[in-house]
Amino acid sequence: MRKISLTFFATVLLMTMSSLPAVATTVQCGDIITSDLVLMQDLSGCAGDGLQIGSDGIVIDLNGFTISGDGQGVGGGIRIEGDFDDIEVRNGTITGRDDHI
């Protein structure tokens, strides 16, 4: 009985961990994002990329905030560096960009 209980507990723990929300993180202009992200502040005045995507299957929740460039070129935006798929950006605004998403 004890072995079954431990197996059940481990299974529930793994299922719970896999459904945890993205971690809220402070980032800076140009950071390479390799896991889910919840933005905690505006990223403004980015001279280069606002953020860069560095992995498949990432969700970026802008959390109502804005990523914006400095108005001097292609700054701002979110650049996908590489052949990454299943990228989702939601719940915010991206301005001051050129060919970024």
All heavy atoms as an XYZ file, in Angstrom:
730
protein
N       0.818     -1.182      0.000
C       0.000      0.000      0.000
C       0.872      1.260      0.000
O       0.581      2.213     -0.687
C      -0.922     -0.032      1.221
C      -1.865      1.120      1.280
S      -3.061      0.961     -0.041
C      -4.239      2.132      0.461
N       1.956      1.215      0.783
C       2.835      2.379      0.866
C       3.470      2.683     -0.482
O       3.584      3.841     -0.876
C       3.899      2.128      1.922
C       4.833      3.292      2.117
C       5.815      2.960      3.242
N       6.840      3.937      3.321
C       6.870      4.935      4.172
N       5.891      5.074      5.041
N       7.860      5.786      4.181
N       3.858      1.657     -1.239
C       4.480      1.850     -2.539
C       3.497      2.511     -3.507
O       3.851      3.413     -4.264
C       4.970      0.516     -3.099
C       5.734      0.644     -4.377
C       6.291     -0.686     -4.803
C       7.126     -0.531     -6.046
N       7.720     -1.775     -6.466
N       2.241      2.131     -3.478
C       1.213      2.710     -4.338
C       1.003      4.171     -3.967
O       0.895      5.038     -4.832
C      -0.104      1.917     -4.254
C       0.095      0.535     -4.868
C      -1.229      2.659     -4.948
C      -1.071     -0.386     -4.670
N       0.965      4.483     -2.689
C       0.771      5.866     -2.238
C       1.915      6.762     -2.699
O       1.689      7.881     -3.150
C       0.654      5.932     -0.725
O      -0.497      5.251     -0.283
N       3.157      6.294     -2.588
C       4.299      7.082     -3.022
C       4.268      7.301     -4.534
O       4.564      8.392     -5.012
C       5.604      6.413     -2.608
C       5.931      6.472     -1.114
C       7.191      5.671     -0.819
C       6.084      7.911     -0.655
N       3.905      6.280     -5.289
C       3.798      6.406     -6.735
C       2.716      7.411     -7.101
O       2.917      8.272     -7.962
C       3.499      5.039     -7.382
O       4.532      4.125     -7.017
C       3.412      5.158     -8.884
N       1.575      7.344     -6.443
C       0.486      8.271     -6.693
C       0.920      9.706     -6.371
O       0.704     10.627     -7.148
C      -0.743      7.892     -5.864
C      -1.876      8.868     -6.001
C      -2.652      8.884     -7.144
C      -2.138      9.780     -4.988
C      -3.689      9.798     -7.278
C      -3.169     10.692     -5.112
C      -3.950     10.697     -6.265
N       1.571      9.890     -5.223
C       2.036     11.216     -4.811
C       3.028     11.784     -5.825
O       2.946     12.945     -6.210
C       2.677     11.147     -3.423
C       3.267     12.451     -2.987
C       2.451     13.498     -2.570
C       4.641     12.649     -3.014
C       2.998     14.709     -2.185
C       5.189     13.852     -2.628
C       4.366     14.880     -2.210
N       3.961     10.970     -6.282
C       4.958     11.422     -7.258
C       4.290     11.812     -8.574
O       4.649     12.815     -9.193
C       5.998     10.338     -7.487
N       3.301     11.055     -9.001
C       2.581     11.360    -10.235
C       1.829     12.677    -10.109
O       1.885     13.526    -11.004
C       1.596     10.222    -10.583
O       2.343      9.008    -10.703
C       0.859     10.514    -11.875
N       1.141     12.885     -9.007
C       0.405     14.136     -8.784
C       1.368     15.311     -8.725
O       1.112     16.367     -9.299
C      -0.450     14.052     -7.500
C      -1.017     15.410     -7.132
C      -1.565     13.035     -7.679
N       2.493     15.152     -8.064
C       3.490     16.213     -7.963
C       4.006     16.601     -9.344
O       4.086     17.789     -9.672
C       4.646     15.778     -7.063
C       5.765     16.794     -6.867
C       5.222     18.052     -6.185
C       6.887     16.190     -6.054
N       4.335     15.640    -10.173
C       4.818     15.921    -11.528
C       3.754     16.619    -12.362
O       4.045     17.546    -13.114
C       5.278     14.634    -12.216
C       6.589     14.063    -11.715
C       6.857     12.717    -12.356
C       7.731     15.025    -11.992
N       2.507     16.195    -12.237
C       1.423     16.825    -12.988
C       1.238     18.276    -12.535
O       1.022     19.170    -13.348
C       0.130     16.039    -12.822
C       0.153     14.706    -13.544
S      -1.276     13.670    -13.195
C      -2.619     14.723    -13.641
N       1.345     18.526    -11.262
C       1.198     19.877    -10.726
C       2.332     20.763    -11.198
O       2.116     21.900    -11.617
C       1.167     19.848     -9.186
O       0.095     19.014     -8.772
C       0.999     21.234     -8.617
N       3.552     20.276    -11.161
C       4.704     21.058    -11.583
C       4.633     21.405    -13.062
O       5.020     22.494    -13.466
C       5.998     20.309    -11.267
C       6.302     20.267     -9.785
S       7.718     19.250     -9.376
C       9.004     20.018    -10.330
N       4.128     20.509    -13.896
C       4.081     20.771    -15.324
C       3.024     21.799    -15.677
O       3.041     22.362    -16.759
C       3.844     19.474    -16.102
O       2.554     18.977    -15.809
N       2.084     22.086    -14.777
C       1.042     23.063    -15.071
C       1.232     24.375    -14.315
O       0.345     25.203    -14.286
C      -0.329     22.468    -14.732
O      -0.419     22.207    -13.353
N       2.413     24.567    -13.721
C       2.674     25.803    -13.013
C       2.755     26.960    -14.004
O       3.215     26.800    -15.115
C       4.001     25.712    -12.241
C       4.012     24.781    -11.038
C       5.414     24.697    -10.467
C       3.028     25.231     -9.987
N       2.311     28.159    -13.613
C       2.381     29.308    -14.510
C       3.814     29.760    -14.718
O       4.713     29.402    -13.960
C       1.575     30.373    -13.775
C       1.666     29.994    -12.340
C       1.730     28.484    -12.326
N       4.018     30.588    -15.746
C       5.336     31.135    -16.015
C       5.792     31.982    -14.826
O       4.986     32.560    -14.121
C       5.285     31.993    -17.270
N       7.075     32.033    -14.648
C       7.653     32.793    -13.546
C       7.728     34.266    -13.941
O       8.146     34.602    -15.038
C       9.065     32.259    -13.219
C       9.743     33.124    -12.183
C       8.986     30.818    -12.772
N       7.312     35.144    -13.048
C       7.432     36.576    -13.269
C       8.899     36.956    -13.110
O       9.529     36.613    -12.124
C       6.568     37.337    -12.279
N       9.434     37.639    -14.106
C      10.855     37.904    -14.142
C      11.126     39.338    -14.583
O      10.427     39.870    -15.427
C      11.548     36.949    -15.136
O      11.236     35.610    -14.777
C      13.033     37.121    -15.133
N      12.159     39.940    -14.037
C      12.617     41.236    -14.501
C      13.636     41.001    -15.603
O      14.591     40.252    -15.414
C      13.265     42.023    -13.348
O      12.305     42.181    -12.307
C      13.729     43.383    -13.814
N      13.405     41.621    -16.765
C      14.309     41.462    -17.900
C      14.766     42.834    -18.374
O      14.192     43.853    -18.009
C      13.621     40.699    -19.055
C      13.343     39.261    -18.671
C      12.350     41.392    -19.491
N      15.808     42.831    -19.200
C      16.338     44.057    -19.776
C      16.287     43.967    -21.287
O      16.235     42.857    -21.852
C      17.782     44.267    -19.327
C      17.932     44.426    -17.838
C      19.394     44.544    -17.431
O      20.296     44.476    -18.242
N      19.622     44.748    -16.138
N      16.329     45.113    -21.953
C      16.350     45.136    -23.416
C      17.459     44.214    -23.929
O      18.575     44.224    -23.408
C      16.605     46.547    -23.923
S      15.265     47.706    -23.575
N      17.108     43.404    -24.921
C      18.085     42.528    -25.556
C      18.235     41.160    -24.925
O      18.927     40.300    -25.464
N      17.603     40.909    -23.771
C      17.721     39.596    -23.126
C      17.207     38.490    -24.037
O      16.234     38.675    -24.781
C      16.945     39.559    -21.812
C      17.674     40.236    -20.660
O      18.834     40.681    -20.853
O      17.086     40.333    -19.571
N      17.852     37.338    -23.973
C      17.429     36.155    -24.721
C      16.552     35.318    -23.811
O      16.978     34.905    -22.729
C      18.638     35.341    -25.215
C      19.484     36.206    -26.154
C      18.167     34.068    -25.912
C      20.797     35.572    -26.550
N      15.322     35.057    -24.250
C      14.332     34.354    -23.446
C      14.296     32.887    -23.885
O      14.075     32.590    -25.053
C      12.940     35.000    -23.612
C      13.006     36.508    -23.354
C      11.918     34.306    -22.730
C      13.552     36.898    -22.002
N      14.510     31.978    -22.924
C      14.528     30.546    -23.234
C      13.474     29.751    -22.476
O      13.443     28.531    -22.568
C      15.929     29.954    -22.937
O      16.246     30.185    -21.566
C      16.993     30.569    -23.834
N      12.630     30.441    -21.710
C      11.524     29.775    -21.021
C      10.383     30.778    -20.886
O      10.568     31.976    -21.113
C      11.955     29.254    -19.649
O      12.368     30.314    -18.826
N       9.204     30.292    -20.516
C       8.034     31.155    -20.376
C       8.353     32.344    -19.477
O       9.138     32.224    -18.539
C       6.857     30.386    -19.812
C       6.305     29.359    -20.783
O       6.697     29.352    -21.964
O       5.454     28.564    -20.352
N       7.706     33.484    -19.772
C       8.030     34.717    -19.074
C       6.763     35.523    -18.824
O       5.903     35.611    -19.694
C       8.986     35.546    -19.937
C       9.242     36.993    -19.530
C      10.138     37.033    -18.298
C       9.867     37.757    -20.664
N       6.661     36.109    -17.640
C       5.643     37.113    -17.335
C       6.403     38.406    -17.072
O       7.200     38.484    -16.130
C       4.793     36.729    -16.101
C       3.807     37.845    -15.785
C       4.061     35.420    -16.328
N       6.172     39.408    -17.914
C       6.867     40.682    -17.790
C       6.407     41.412    -16.531
O       5.226     41.406    -16.197
C       6.567     41.527    -19.030
C       7.570     42.593    -19.421
C       8.933     41.977    -19.733
C       7.067     43.379    -20.614
N       7.328     42.063    -15.836
C       7.007     42.754    -14.583
C       7.139     44.268    -14.677
O       6.904     44.970    -13.708
C       7.893     42.226    -13.448
C       7.626     40.780    -13.104
S       5.903     40.402    -12.759
C       5.603     41.388    -11.317
N       7.559     44.788    -15.855
C       7.651     46.231    -16.042
C       7.741     46.497    -17.542
O       8.009     45.596    -18.316
C       8.874     46.818    -15.319
C      10.198     46.716    -16.060
C      10.889     45.379    -15.990
O      10.547     44.541    -15.159
N      11.856     45.146    -16.854
N       7.498     47.763    -17.934
C       7.695     48.150    -19.323
C       9.168     48.007    -19.671
O      10.046     48.211    -18.825
C       7.300     49.619    -19.547
C       5.799     49.849    -19.471
O       5.026     48.926    -19.813
O       5.398     50.961    -19.076
N       9.439     47.670    -20.928
C      10.791     47.746    -21.485
C      10.730     48.895    -22.475
O      10.122     48.760    -23.535
C      11.166     46.456    -22.218
C      11.569     45.260    -21.403
C      11.927     44.095    -22.313
C      12.751     45.580    -20.511
N      11.335     50.021    -22.158
C      11.221     51.168    -23.037
C      12.589     51.702    -23.417
O      13.564     51.512    -22.691
C      10.387     52.264    -22.376
O      10.971     52.664    -21.159
N      12.629     52.358    -24.581
C      13.871     52.942    -25.060
C      14.873     51.921    -25.545
O      16.071     52.201    -25.584
N      14.408     50.739    -25.926
C      15.324     49.698    -26.401
C      15.960     50.131    -27.718
O      15.268     50.358    -28.709
C      14.582     48.376    -26.586
S      13.908     47.690    -25.062
N      17.277     50.272    -27.735
C      17.990     50.674    -28.943
C      18.103     49.514    -29.924
O      18.140     49.709    -31.126
C      19.380     51.184    -28.577
N      18.158     48.312    -29.417
C      18.196     47.114    -30.248
C      16.915     46.346    -30.030
O      15.840     46.932    -29.895
N      17.016     45.044    -29.965
C      15.834     44.211    -29.737
C      15.291     44.435    -28.334
O      16.050     44.569    -27.380
C      16.182     42.724    -29.892
C      16.653     42.394    -31.290
O      16.058     42.922    -32.251
O      17.610     41.615    -31.424
N      13.951     44.436    -28.229
C      13.339     44.457    -26.907
C      13.701     43.172    -26.187
O      14.319     43.173    -25.132
N      13.335     42.058    -26.798
C      13.695     40.728    -26.303
C      14.027     39.851    -27.494
O      13.595     40.125    -28.615
C      12.533     40.111    -25.517
C      12.095     40.825    -24.242
C      10.836     40.166    -23.679
C      13.209     40.833    -23.201
N      14.760     38.771    -27.240
C      15.051     37.789    -28.274
C      14.534     36.429    -27.814
O      14.689     36.073    -26.647
C      16.551     37.679    -28.516
C      17.165     38.935    -29.080
C      18.646     38.746    -29.317
O      19.072     37.754    -29.891
N      19.443     39.694    -28.847
N      13.935     35.694    -28.727
C      13.470     34.339    -28.438
C      14.611     33.375    -28.705
O      15.237     33.431    -29.760
C      12.253     33.972    -29.315
C      11.102     34.948    -29.105
C      11.823     32.531    -29.064
C      10.540     34.966    -27.716
N      14.872     32.463    -27.758
C      15.974     31.530    -27.898
C      15.589     30.084    -27.710
O      16.446     29.251    -27.430
N      14.289     29.746    -27.867
C      13.861     28.362    -27.671
C      12.454     28.174    -28.237
O      11.723     29.144    -28.426
C      13.863     28.029    -26.175
O      13.554     26.685    -25.949
N      12.084     26.930    -28.511
C      10.733     26.585    -28.958
C       9.743     26.664    -27.800
O      10.109     26.521    -26.638
C      10.686     25.145    -29.490
C      11.385     24.980    -30.815
O      11.157     25.813    -31.710
O      12.158     24.017    -30.950
N       8.467     26.852    -28.153
C       7.374     26.683    -27.209
C       7.330     27.669    -26.069
O       6.941     27.325    -24.958
N       7.697     28.913    -26.308
C       7.737     29.916    -25.248
C       6.476     30.767    -25.274
O       5.998     31.160    -26.333
C       8.969     30.827    -25.404
C      10.235     30.013    -25.149
C       8.900     32.023    -24.474
C      11.496     30.786    -25.374
N       5.951     31.061    -24.089
C       4.838     32.000    -23.939
C       5.378     33.220    -23.203
O       5.941     33.101    -22.119
C       3.669     31.386    -23.137
C       2.585     32.434    -22.899
C       3.108     30.170    -23.843
N       5.212     34.395    -23.825
C       5.588     35.646    -23.175
C       4.304     36.391    -22.879
O       3.585     36.806    -23.784
C       6.523     36.498    -24.049
C       7.836     35.749    -24.274
C       6.764     37.863    -23.409
C       8.817     36.469    -25.155
N       4.006     36.525    -21.593
C       2.844     37.275    -21.142
C       3.344     38.674    -20.788
O       4.075     38.851    -19.822
C       2.215     36.599    -19.926
C       0.956     37.298    -19.431
O       0.687     38.444    -19.865
O       0.262     36.701    -18.611
N       2.961     39.667    -21.602
C       3.416     41.033    -21.357
C       2.762     41.633    -20.120
O       3.174     42.688    -19.645
C       3.163     41.902    -22.583
C       3.929     41.463    -23.844
C       3.547     42.339    -25.018
C       5.416     41.457    -23.619
N       1.737     40.960    -19.587
C       1.149     41.333    -18.297
C       0.650     42.780    -18.292
O       0.731     43.468    -17.286
C       2.189     41.092    -17.195
C       1.601     40.999    -15.811
O       0.423     40.695    -15.639
N       2.424     41.262    -14.806
N       0.173     43.244    -19.462
C      -0.336     44.600    -19.575
C       0.735     45.652    -19.827
O       0.430     46.827    -19.980
N       1.998     45.259    -19.870
C       3.093     46.202    -20.065
C       3.411     46.372    -21.549
O       2.846     45.699    -22.406
C       4.344     45.727    -19.302
C       4.166     45.779    -17.815
C       3.971     44.613    -17.084
C       4.178     46.990    -17.144
C       3.795     44.662    -15.710
C       4.010     47.052    -15.769
C       3.818     45.883    -15.054
N       4.361     47.274    -21.846
C       4.734     47.620    -23.215
C       6.224     47.407    -23.428
O       7.036     47.725    -22.557
C       4.406     49.102    -23.502
O       3.001     49.295    -23.357
C       4.824     49.509    -24.900
N       6.570     46.890    -24.612
C       7.952     46.858    -25.075
C       8.027     47.905    -26.182
O       7.261     47.843    -27.141
C       8.355     45.474    -25.615
C       8.297     44.433    -24.496
C       9.746     45.528    -26.234
C       8.586     43.026    -24.953
N       8.930     48.886    -26.034
C       9.007     49.956    -27.031
C      10.448     50.299    -27.369
O      11.343     50.180    -26.523
C       8.285     51.207    -26.537
O       8.899     51.717    -25.380
N      10.642     50.732    -28.622
C      11.963     51.137    -29.079
C      12.250     52.586    -28.739
O      11.409     53.305    -28.208
N      13.454     53.012    -29.103
C      13.869     54.380    -28.804
C      13.503     55.348    -29.920
O      13.828     56.522    -29.845
C      15.367     54.435    -28.511
C      16.218     53.983    -29.693
O      15.668     53.703    -30.782
O      17.446     53.915    -29.529
N      12.855     54.867    -30.978
C      12.465     55.718    -32.089
C      13.603     56.014    -33.048
O      13.453     56.780    -33.989
N      14.764     55.417    -32.849
C      15.936     55.682    -33.680
C      16.256     54.554    -34.646
O      17.335     54.506    -35.187
C      17.160     55.935    -32.783
C      16.987     57.064    -31.813
C      16.738     58.387    -32.522
O      17.438     58.735    -33.445
N      15.708     59.097    -32.095
N      15.365     53.630    -34.857
C      15.655     52.514    -35.760
C      14.712     51.379    -35.503
O      13.526     51.587    -35.280
N      15.243     50.175    -35.529
C      14.402     48.987    -35.404
C      14.290     48.501    -33.971
O      13.867     47.391    -33.724
C      14.908     47.832    -36.314
C      14.841     48.224    -37.744
C      16.307     47.392    -35.914
N      14.681     49.302    -33.017
C      14.629     48.896    -31.617
C      13.225     48.564    -31.160
O      12.244     48.958    -31.768
N      13.138     47.864    -30.054
C      11.856     47.394    -29.554
C      11.558     46.045    -30.159
O      12.412     45.399    -30.743
N      10.350     45.592    -30.022
C       9.964     44.335    -30.632
C      10.546     43.119    -29.949
O      11.260     43.200    -28.953
N      10.183     41.985    -30.512
C      10.684     40.701    -30.041
C      11.211     39.967    -31.257
O      10.476     39.703    -32.200
C       9.573     39.889    -29.348
C       9.065     40.655    -28.120
C      10.097     38.509    -28.956
C       7.895     39.988    -27.433
N      12.485     39.662    -31.255
C      13.119     38.997    -32.389
C      13.238     37.502    -32.105
O      13.641     37.105    -31.017
C      14.502     39.584    -32.648
C      15.232     38.908    -33.817
C      16.621     39.486    -34.006
N      16.578     40.896    -34.343
C      16.488     41.363    -35.587
N      16.397     40.530    -36.599
N      16.486     42.666    -35.799
N      12.884     36.711    -33.093
C      13.080     35.264    -32.999
C      14.397     34.954    -33.684
O      14.517     35.079    -34.901
C      11.920     34.488    -33.648
C      10.609     34.843    -32.953
C      12.195     32.985    -33.593
C       9.385     34.243    -33.606
N      15.411     34.608    -32.904
C      16.730     34.274    -33.424
C      16.818     32.769    -33.631
O      16.987     32.032    -32.685
C      17.825     34.737    -32.452
C      18.013     36.216    -32.383
C      18.536     36.803    -33.679
O      19.256     36.107    -34.428
O      18.213     37.966    -33.950
N      16.651     32.338    -34.844
C      16.702     30.908    -35.128
C      15.368     30.423    -35.658
O      14.445     31.200    -35.916
N      15.255     29.127    -35.790
C      14.069     28.496    -36.368
C      13.205     27.920    -35.244
O      13.051     26.710    -35.121
C      14.503     27.401    -37.342
C      13.333     26.832    -38.119
O      12.313     27.532    -38.263
O      13.444     25.682    -38.586
N      12.657     28.797    -34.405
C      11.871     28.357    -33.264
C      10.381     28.414    -33.585
O       9.926     29.293    -34.307
C      12.181     29.206    -32.026
C      13.621     29.140    -31.617
C      14.422     30.265    -31.672
C      14.184     27.947    -31.206
C      15.754     30.204    -31.310
C      15.513     27.865    -30.839
C      16.302     28.997    -30.892
N       9.626     27.463    -33.040
C       8.194     27.339    -33.288
C       7.411     27.496    -31.992
O       7.957     27.421    -30.895
C       7.875     25.961    -33.887
C       8.493     25.772    -35.256
O       8.416     26.703    -36.079
O       9.054     24.688    -35.497
N       6.091     27.651    -32.156
C       5.140     27.697    -31.035
C       5.468     28.812    -30.052
O       5.519     28.600    -28.841
C       5.080     26.348    -30.305
C       4.637     25.228    -31.221
O       3.751     25.471    -32.058
O       5.182     24.118    -31.109
N       5.654     30.013    -30.570
C       5.927     31.187    -29.742
C       4.621     31.965    -29.599
O       3.951     32.253    -30.585
C       6.981     32.106    -30.393
C       8.232     31.314    -30.782
C       7.300     33.291    -29.495
C       8.914     30.594    -29.666
N       4.255     32.310    -28.371
C       3.048     33.097    -28.127
C       3.407     34.322    -27.303
O       4.059     34.226    -26.275
C       2.017     32.259    -27.367
C       0.740     33.007    -27.082
C      -0.276     32.192    -26.315
O      -0.127     30.957    -26.213
O      -1.222     32.805    -25.798
N       2.982     35.497    -27.799
C       3.154     36.754    -27.079
C       1.759     37.313    -26.875
O       0.996     37.447    -27.828
C       4.024     37.753    -27.864
C       4.184     39.052    -27.094
C       5.387     37.149    -28.175
N       1.412     37.649    -25.623
C       0.037     38.076    -25.346
C      -0.015     39.132    -24.248
O       0.939     39.332    -23.516
C      -0.812     36.872    -24.946
C      -0.337     36.190    -23.671
C      -1.221     35.022    -23.315
N      -0.722     34.361    -22.133
C      -0.746     33.063    -21.944
N      -1.266     32.272    -22.859
N      -0.284     32.544    -20.842
N      -1.179     39.813    -24.208
C      -1.561     40.658    -23.083
C      -0.683     41.890    -22.895
O      -0.278     42.205    -21.785
C      -1.579     39.813    -21.797
C      -2.244     40.539    -20.651
O      -3.022     41.453    -20.850
N      -1.914     40.130    -19.432
N      -0.388     42.614    -23.994
C       0.387     43.838    -23.856
C       0.582     44.496    -25.200
O      -0.081     44.167    -26.173
N       1.523     45.441    -25.267
C       1.752     46.230    -26.465
C       3.225     46.199    -26.842
O       4.095     46.242    -25.972
C       1.345     47.700    -26.207
O      -0.005     47.718    -25.749
C       1.471     48.540    -27.451
N       3.480     46.145    -28.156
C       4.840     46.250    -28.678
C       4.827     47.390    -29.685
O       4.044     47.388    -30.630
C       5.292     44.943    -29.356
C       5.233     43.781    -28.367
C       6.697     45.100    -29.929
C       5.494     42.431    -28.979
N       5.686     48.405    -29.483
C       5.747     49.551    -30.376
C       7.188     49.829    -30.778
O       8.116     49.302    -30.178
C       5.164     50.823    -29.706
O       6.005     51.161    -28.588
C       3.755     50.615    -29.241
N       7.357     50.684    -31.802
C       8.685     51.105    -32.216
C       9.494     49.996    -32.813
O      10.694     49.914    -32.621
N       8.858     49.158    -33.602
C       9.581     48.024    -34.168
C       9.534     48.092    -35.678
O       8.755     48.801    -36.271
C       8.978     46.719    -33.687
C       7.555     46.490    -34.207
C       6.916     45.332    -33.487
N       5.669     44.958    -34.089
C       4.521     45.569    -33.888
N       4.475     46.643    -33.123
N       3.422     45.142    -34.455
N      10.380     47.302    -36.312
C      10.405     47.213    -37.761
C       9.897     45.850    -38.155
O       8.716     45.607    -38.201
C      11.835     47.466    -38.265
C      11.907     47.548    -39.779
O      10.871     47.560    -40.436
O      13.039     47.610    -40.290
N      10.782     44.889    -38.348
C      10.363     43.568    -38.811
C      10.291     42.544    -37.685
O      10.338     41.361    -37.904
C      11.293     43.061    -39.912
C      12.725     42.922    -39.442
O      13.040     43.404    -38.336
O      13.522     42.346    -40.181
N      10.179     42.998    -36.470
C      10.070     42.109    -35.317
C       8.608     41.711    -35.146
O       7.721     42.303    -35.749
C      10.522     42.831    -34.044
C      11.955     43.243    -34.065
N      12.450     44.164    -34.959
C      12.997     42.862    -33.310
C      13.734     44.329    -34.744
N      14.082     43.548    -33.739
N       8.346     40.728    -34.295
C       6.955     40.424    -33.977
C       6.521     41.309    -32.829
O       7.325     41.859    -32.108
C       6.735     38.938    -33.594
C       7.532     38.554    -32.354
C       7.067     38.060    -34.755
C       7.135     37.238    -31.794
